[in-house]
Amino acid sequence: MSAPNPHTNPRGFLRALYDAAVARALPAETTAAWLPEPPKGRTVVIGAGKAGGAMAAAVDALWPKGAPLSGLVVTRYDHVPPAYKASPGRIEVVEAAHPVPDEAGRAAAQRIVQLAQGLTADDLVLCLISGGGSALLSLPAPGITLEQKQAINKALLKSGAAIDEMNCVRKHLSAIKGGRLATNCAPARVVTLLISDVPGDAPEVIASGPTVPDSTTCADALAILNRYGIEIPAAARAGLESGAFESPKPGDPRFAGHAVHMIATPRQSLEAAAAVARAAGIAAYILSDEMEGESREVGKVHAALARSVAHAGTPFAKPCVILSGGETTVTVKSKGGRGGRATEFLLGCAIALQGEPGVHVLAADTDGIDGVEDNAGAVVTPDTLARGLAQGMKAQAFLDANNAYGFFAPLTDLVVPGPTFTNVNDFRALLIT
């Protein structure tokens, strides 16, 4: 993949880097090397995530035509690849809501649990897991309703909690996550294929780890809920305080013989983007694929780094591109605003850059959707703030209102690729020329 000239077409150059990062994580390109041999018995495919439809399509295409194959995977609405939707294969794919679960996700989770039961030691369960699975695979713990889970989920999303904190709570209020799905599959062998969307690539955090042991506890979940002041129903609190909602732990014999393979990671996608930049003659540096923190504050830090490069040539010499990934958070303090992590990062970054010449920035979610909007992210240019003022928009006022989408949309600076059918989380690229 080649990129446009970064000096004459910086927007096109940055978009090419994003496209390279996404392409590296597409299931069609990453699945074949990790598929096990067909078993003596049946192969049942189950799973969930934003990449679920594309993962199912890849497995269906690669699995021997004469070998038994069936199953069910749940993905986000409008995230089934068009070709598979038009001509479905042997694995059923259903759609449900994200980031707040709905009845379709609950029903799909119930069906997946049923598919996992009654298997033998000759059977294979192939579990396809990617980011987004926590919301899509929603089966509340006993005594908790879907409506209560929805309320808790909304509160977590607005709290500013990190993804591992949110998923710790989700695991302990679930009947399917935190390793419980795998224990339902016994005595069949379980092979899990993962696309990571979390800092550190921990399997137990990705989609709340439905097929792997969980090292967190009910006490951890309670501490997180208390830390962020999130109210929960009496039944949920009782289950956590008593330990009745405890998840299966490392060393549990029910996980013996299982396998977990990471088929795509944020680091691999950043490396793919860096390779495209270097091929265009631009030095590329990866800060980290594990960045967390408040989006607007992370934006300020990136801006400070870009200004240092622009003014002093440290820590990198220009021209260069600086890449980072991870999962930042947005603490929502204002009602009515629009925008996800990427656009809020960019607005914070633009304000801190103050129109710095020669600095262009793209931030976008690799799944193609920034939060719940229709964009993946946006682009900041040296004249972003000036163009905003020309339209009567003060950037800080929009940031205070958590309305980054509302700022970038009139400037026609949104990046709108549509669903990409994969998900390795945040992608950020700063070009300094």
C-alpha angles and dihedrals in degrees: 000000000000128000132219118257106288093213098052100029110025093161092053091046093053092046089053090055091051091048090051091051091051094045091055090059099047111124092225088065100040110036107073097070093056104046115115124223116274111268129234090258134030129326114219118190119205133161152115142228145095089284092045096105093049092045091052091049091051094050092046091052094046101040115096110267093227096049119093112258131167140139151114132267127182123212138169121285111279092012099110110107107251095236092054092044090052093046110021119204132210095296117074115225121198129184131230141164129290140220092008112042123238139193092273090060092046092050091048091050090051091051091048091053089052092050089053093057128086096029126142136222088261092061129089127215112203108197118197112200131177138154115299093042092114092069097032095051097052117160110152121225116256113293095020121105127218089244090056091049089050092053092049091047092052091049092050092049092053096042099075091240116159119250094253090052093049092048092048089060093042092052094054094048093049136090093204111031129074094054096310094115092058093050088055089058097061131162090022119091114252123211114185123200112199135196105195123224098163134088109261094017093248108176092213091059099045106097086344092293103272093179104034134071117269121228094188124088143216087255090057091052092050091049091053093049090050092046092058096036095242116164118219133188120269092250091054093048092047092051092050097043094048094044091238089128095053116140128227111275137218110284094036105144091223089077094054113127094014121130132210123197127187104214099175133016138180091247092057091052093049089050090052091052091047091053091054091050093050091048087057090053097258121126111236129204127188111211097187142314091216104064116148135168140088108332097228092048092049086051091056092051092051090049091052090052092049091050091050090053091046096048106030107016091239139164085359133019119238140274092058144122123231117207132194141166140179131103121292124187138228121215103208110219101158130057121229099027122130130212142080136231097293098051093044089051090051095049091051089047094049093051091050093046092054093201096312106191117243096018120118123173134194123186123175141152112252092225089066095243124092102208106307100332130103094250132077093212139296146253130255119207131182090263098045096108093043093051089049092052090049087061093046095258122137108201096213092055090054091047091050088053094049085240104131091138089057090054099048099039097069088048089056087231098126119120107224113177095148121228111339096196093234136070130206092150130233122021120189129176127179116192115199115186 
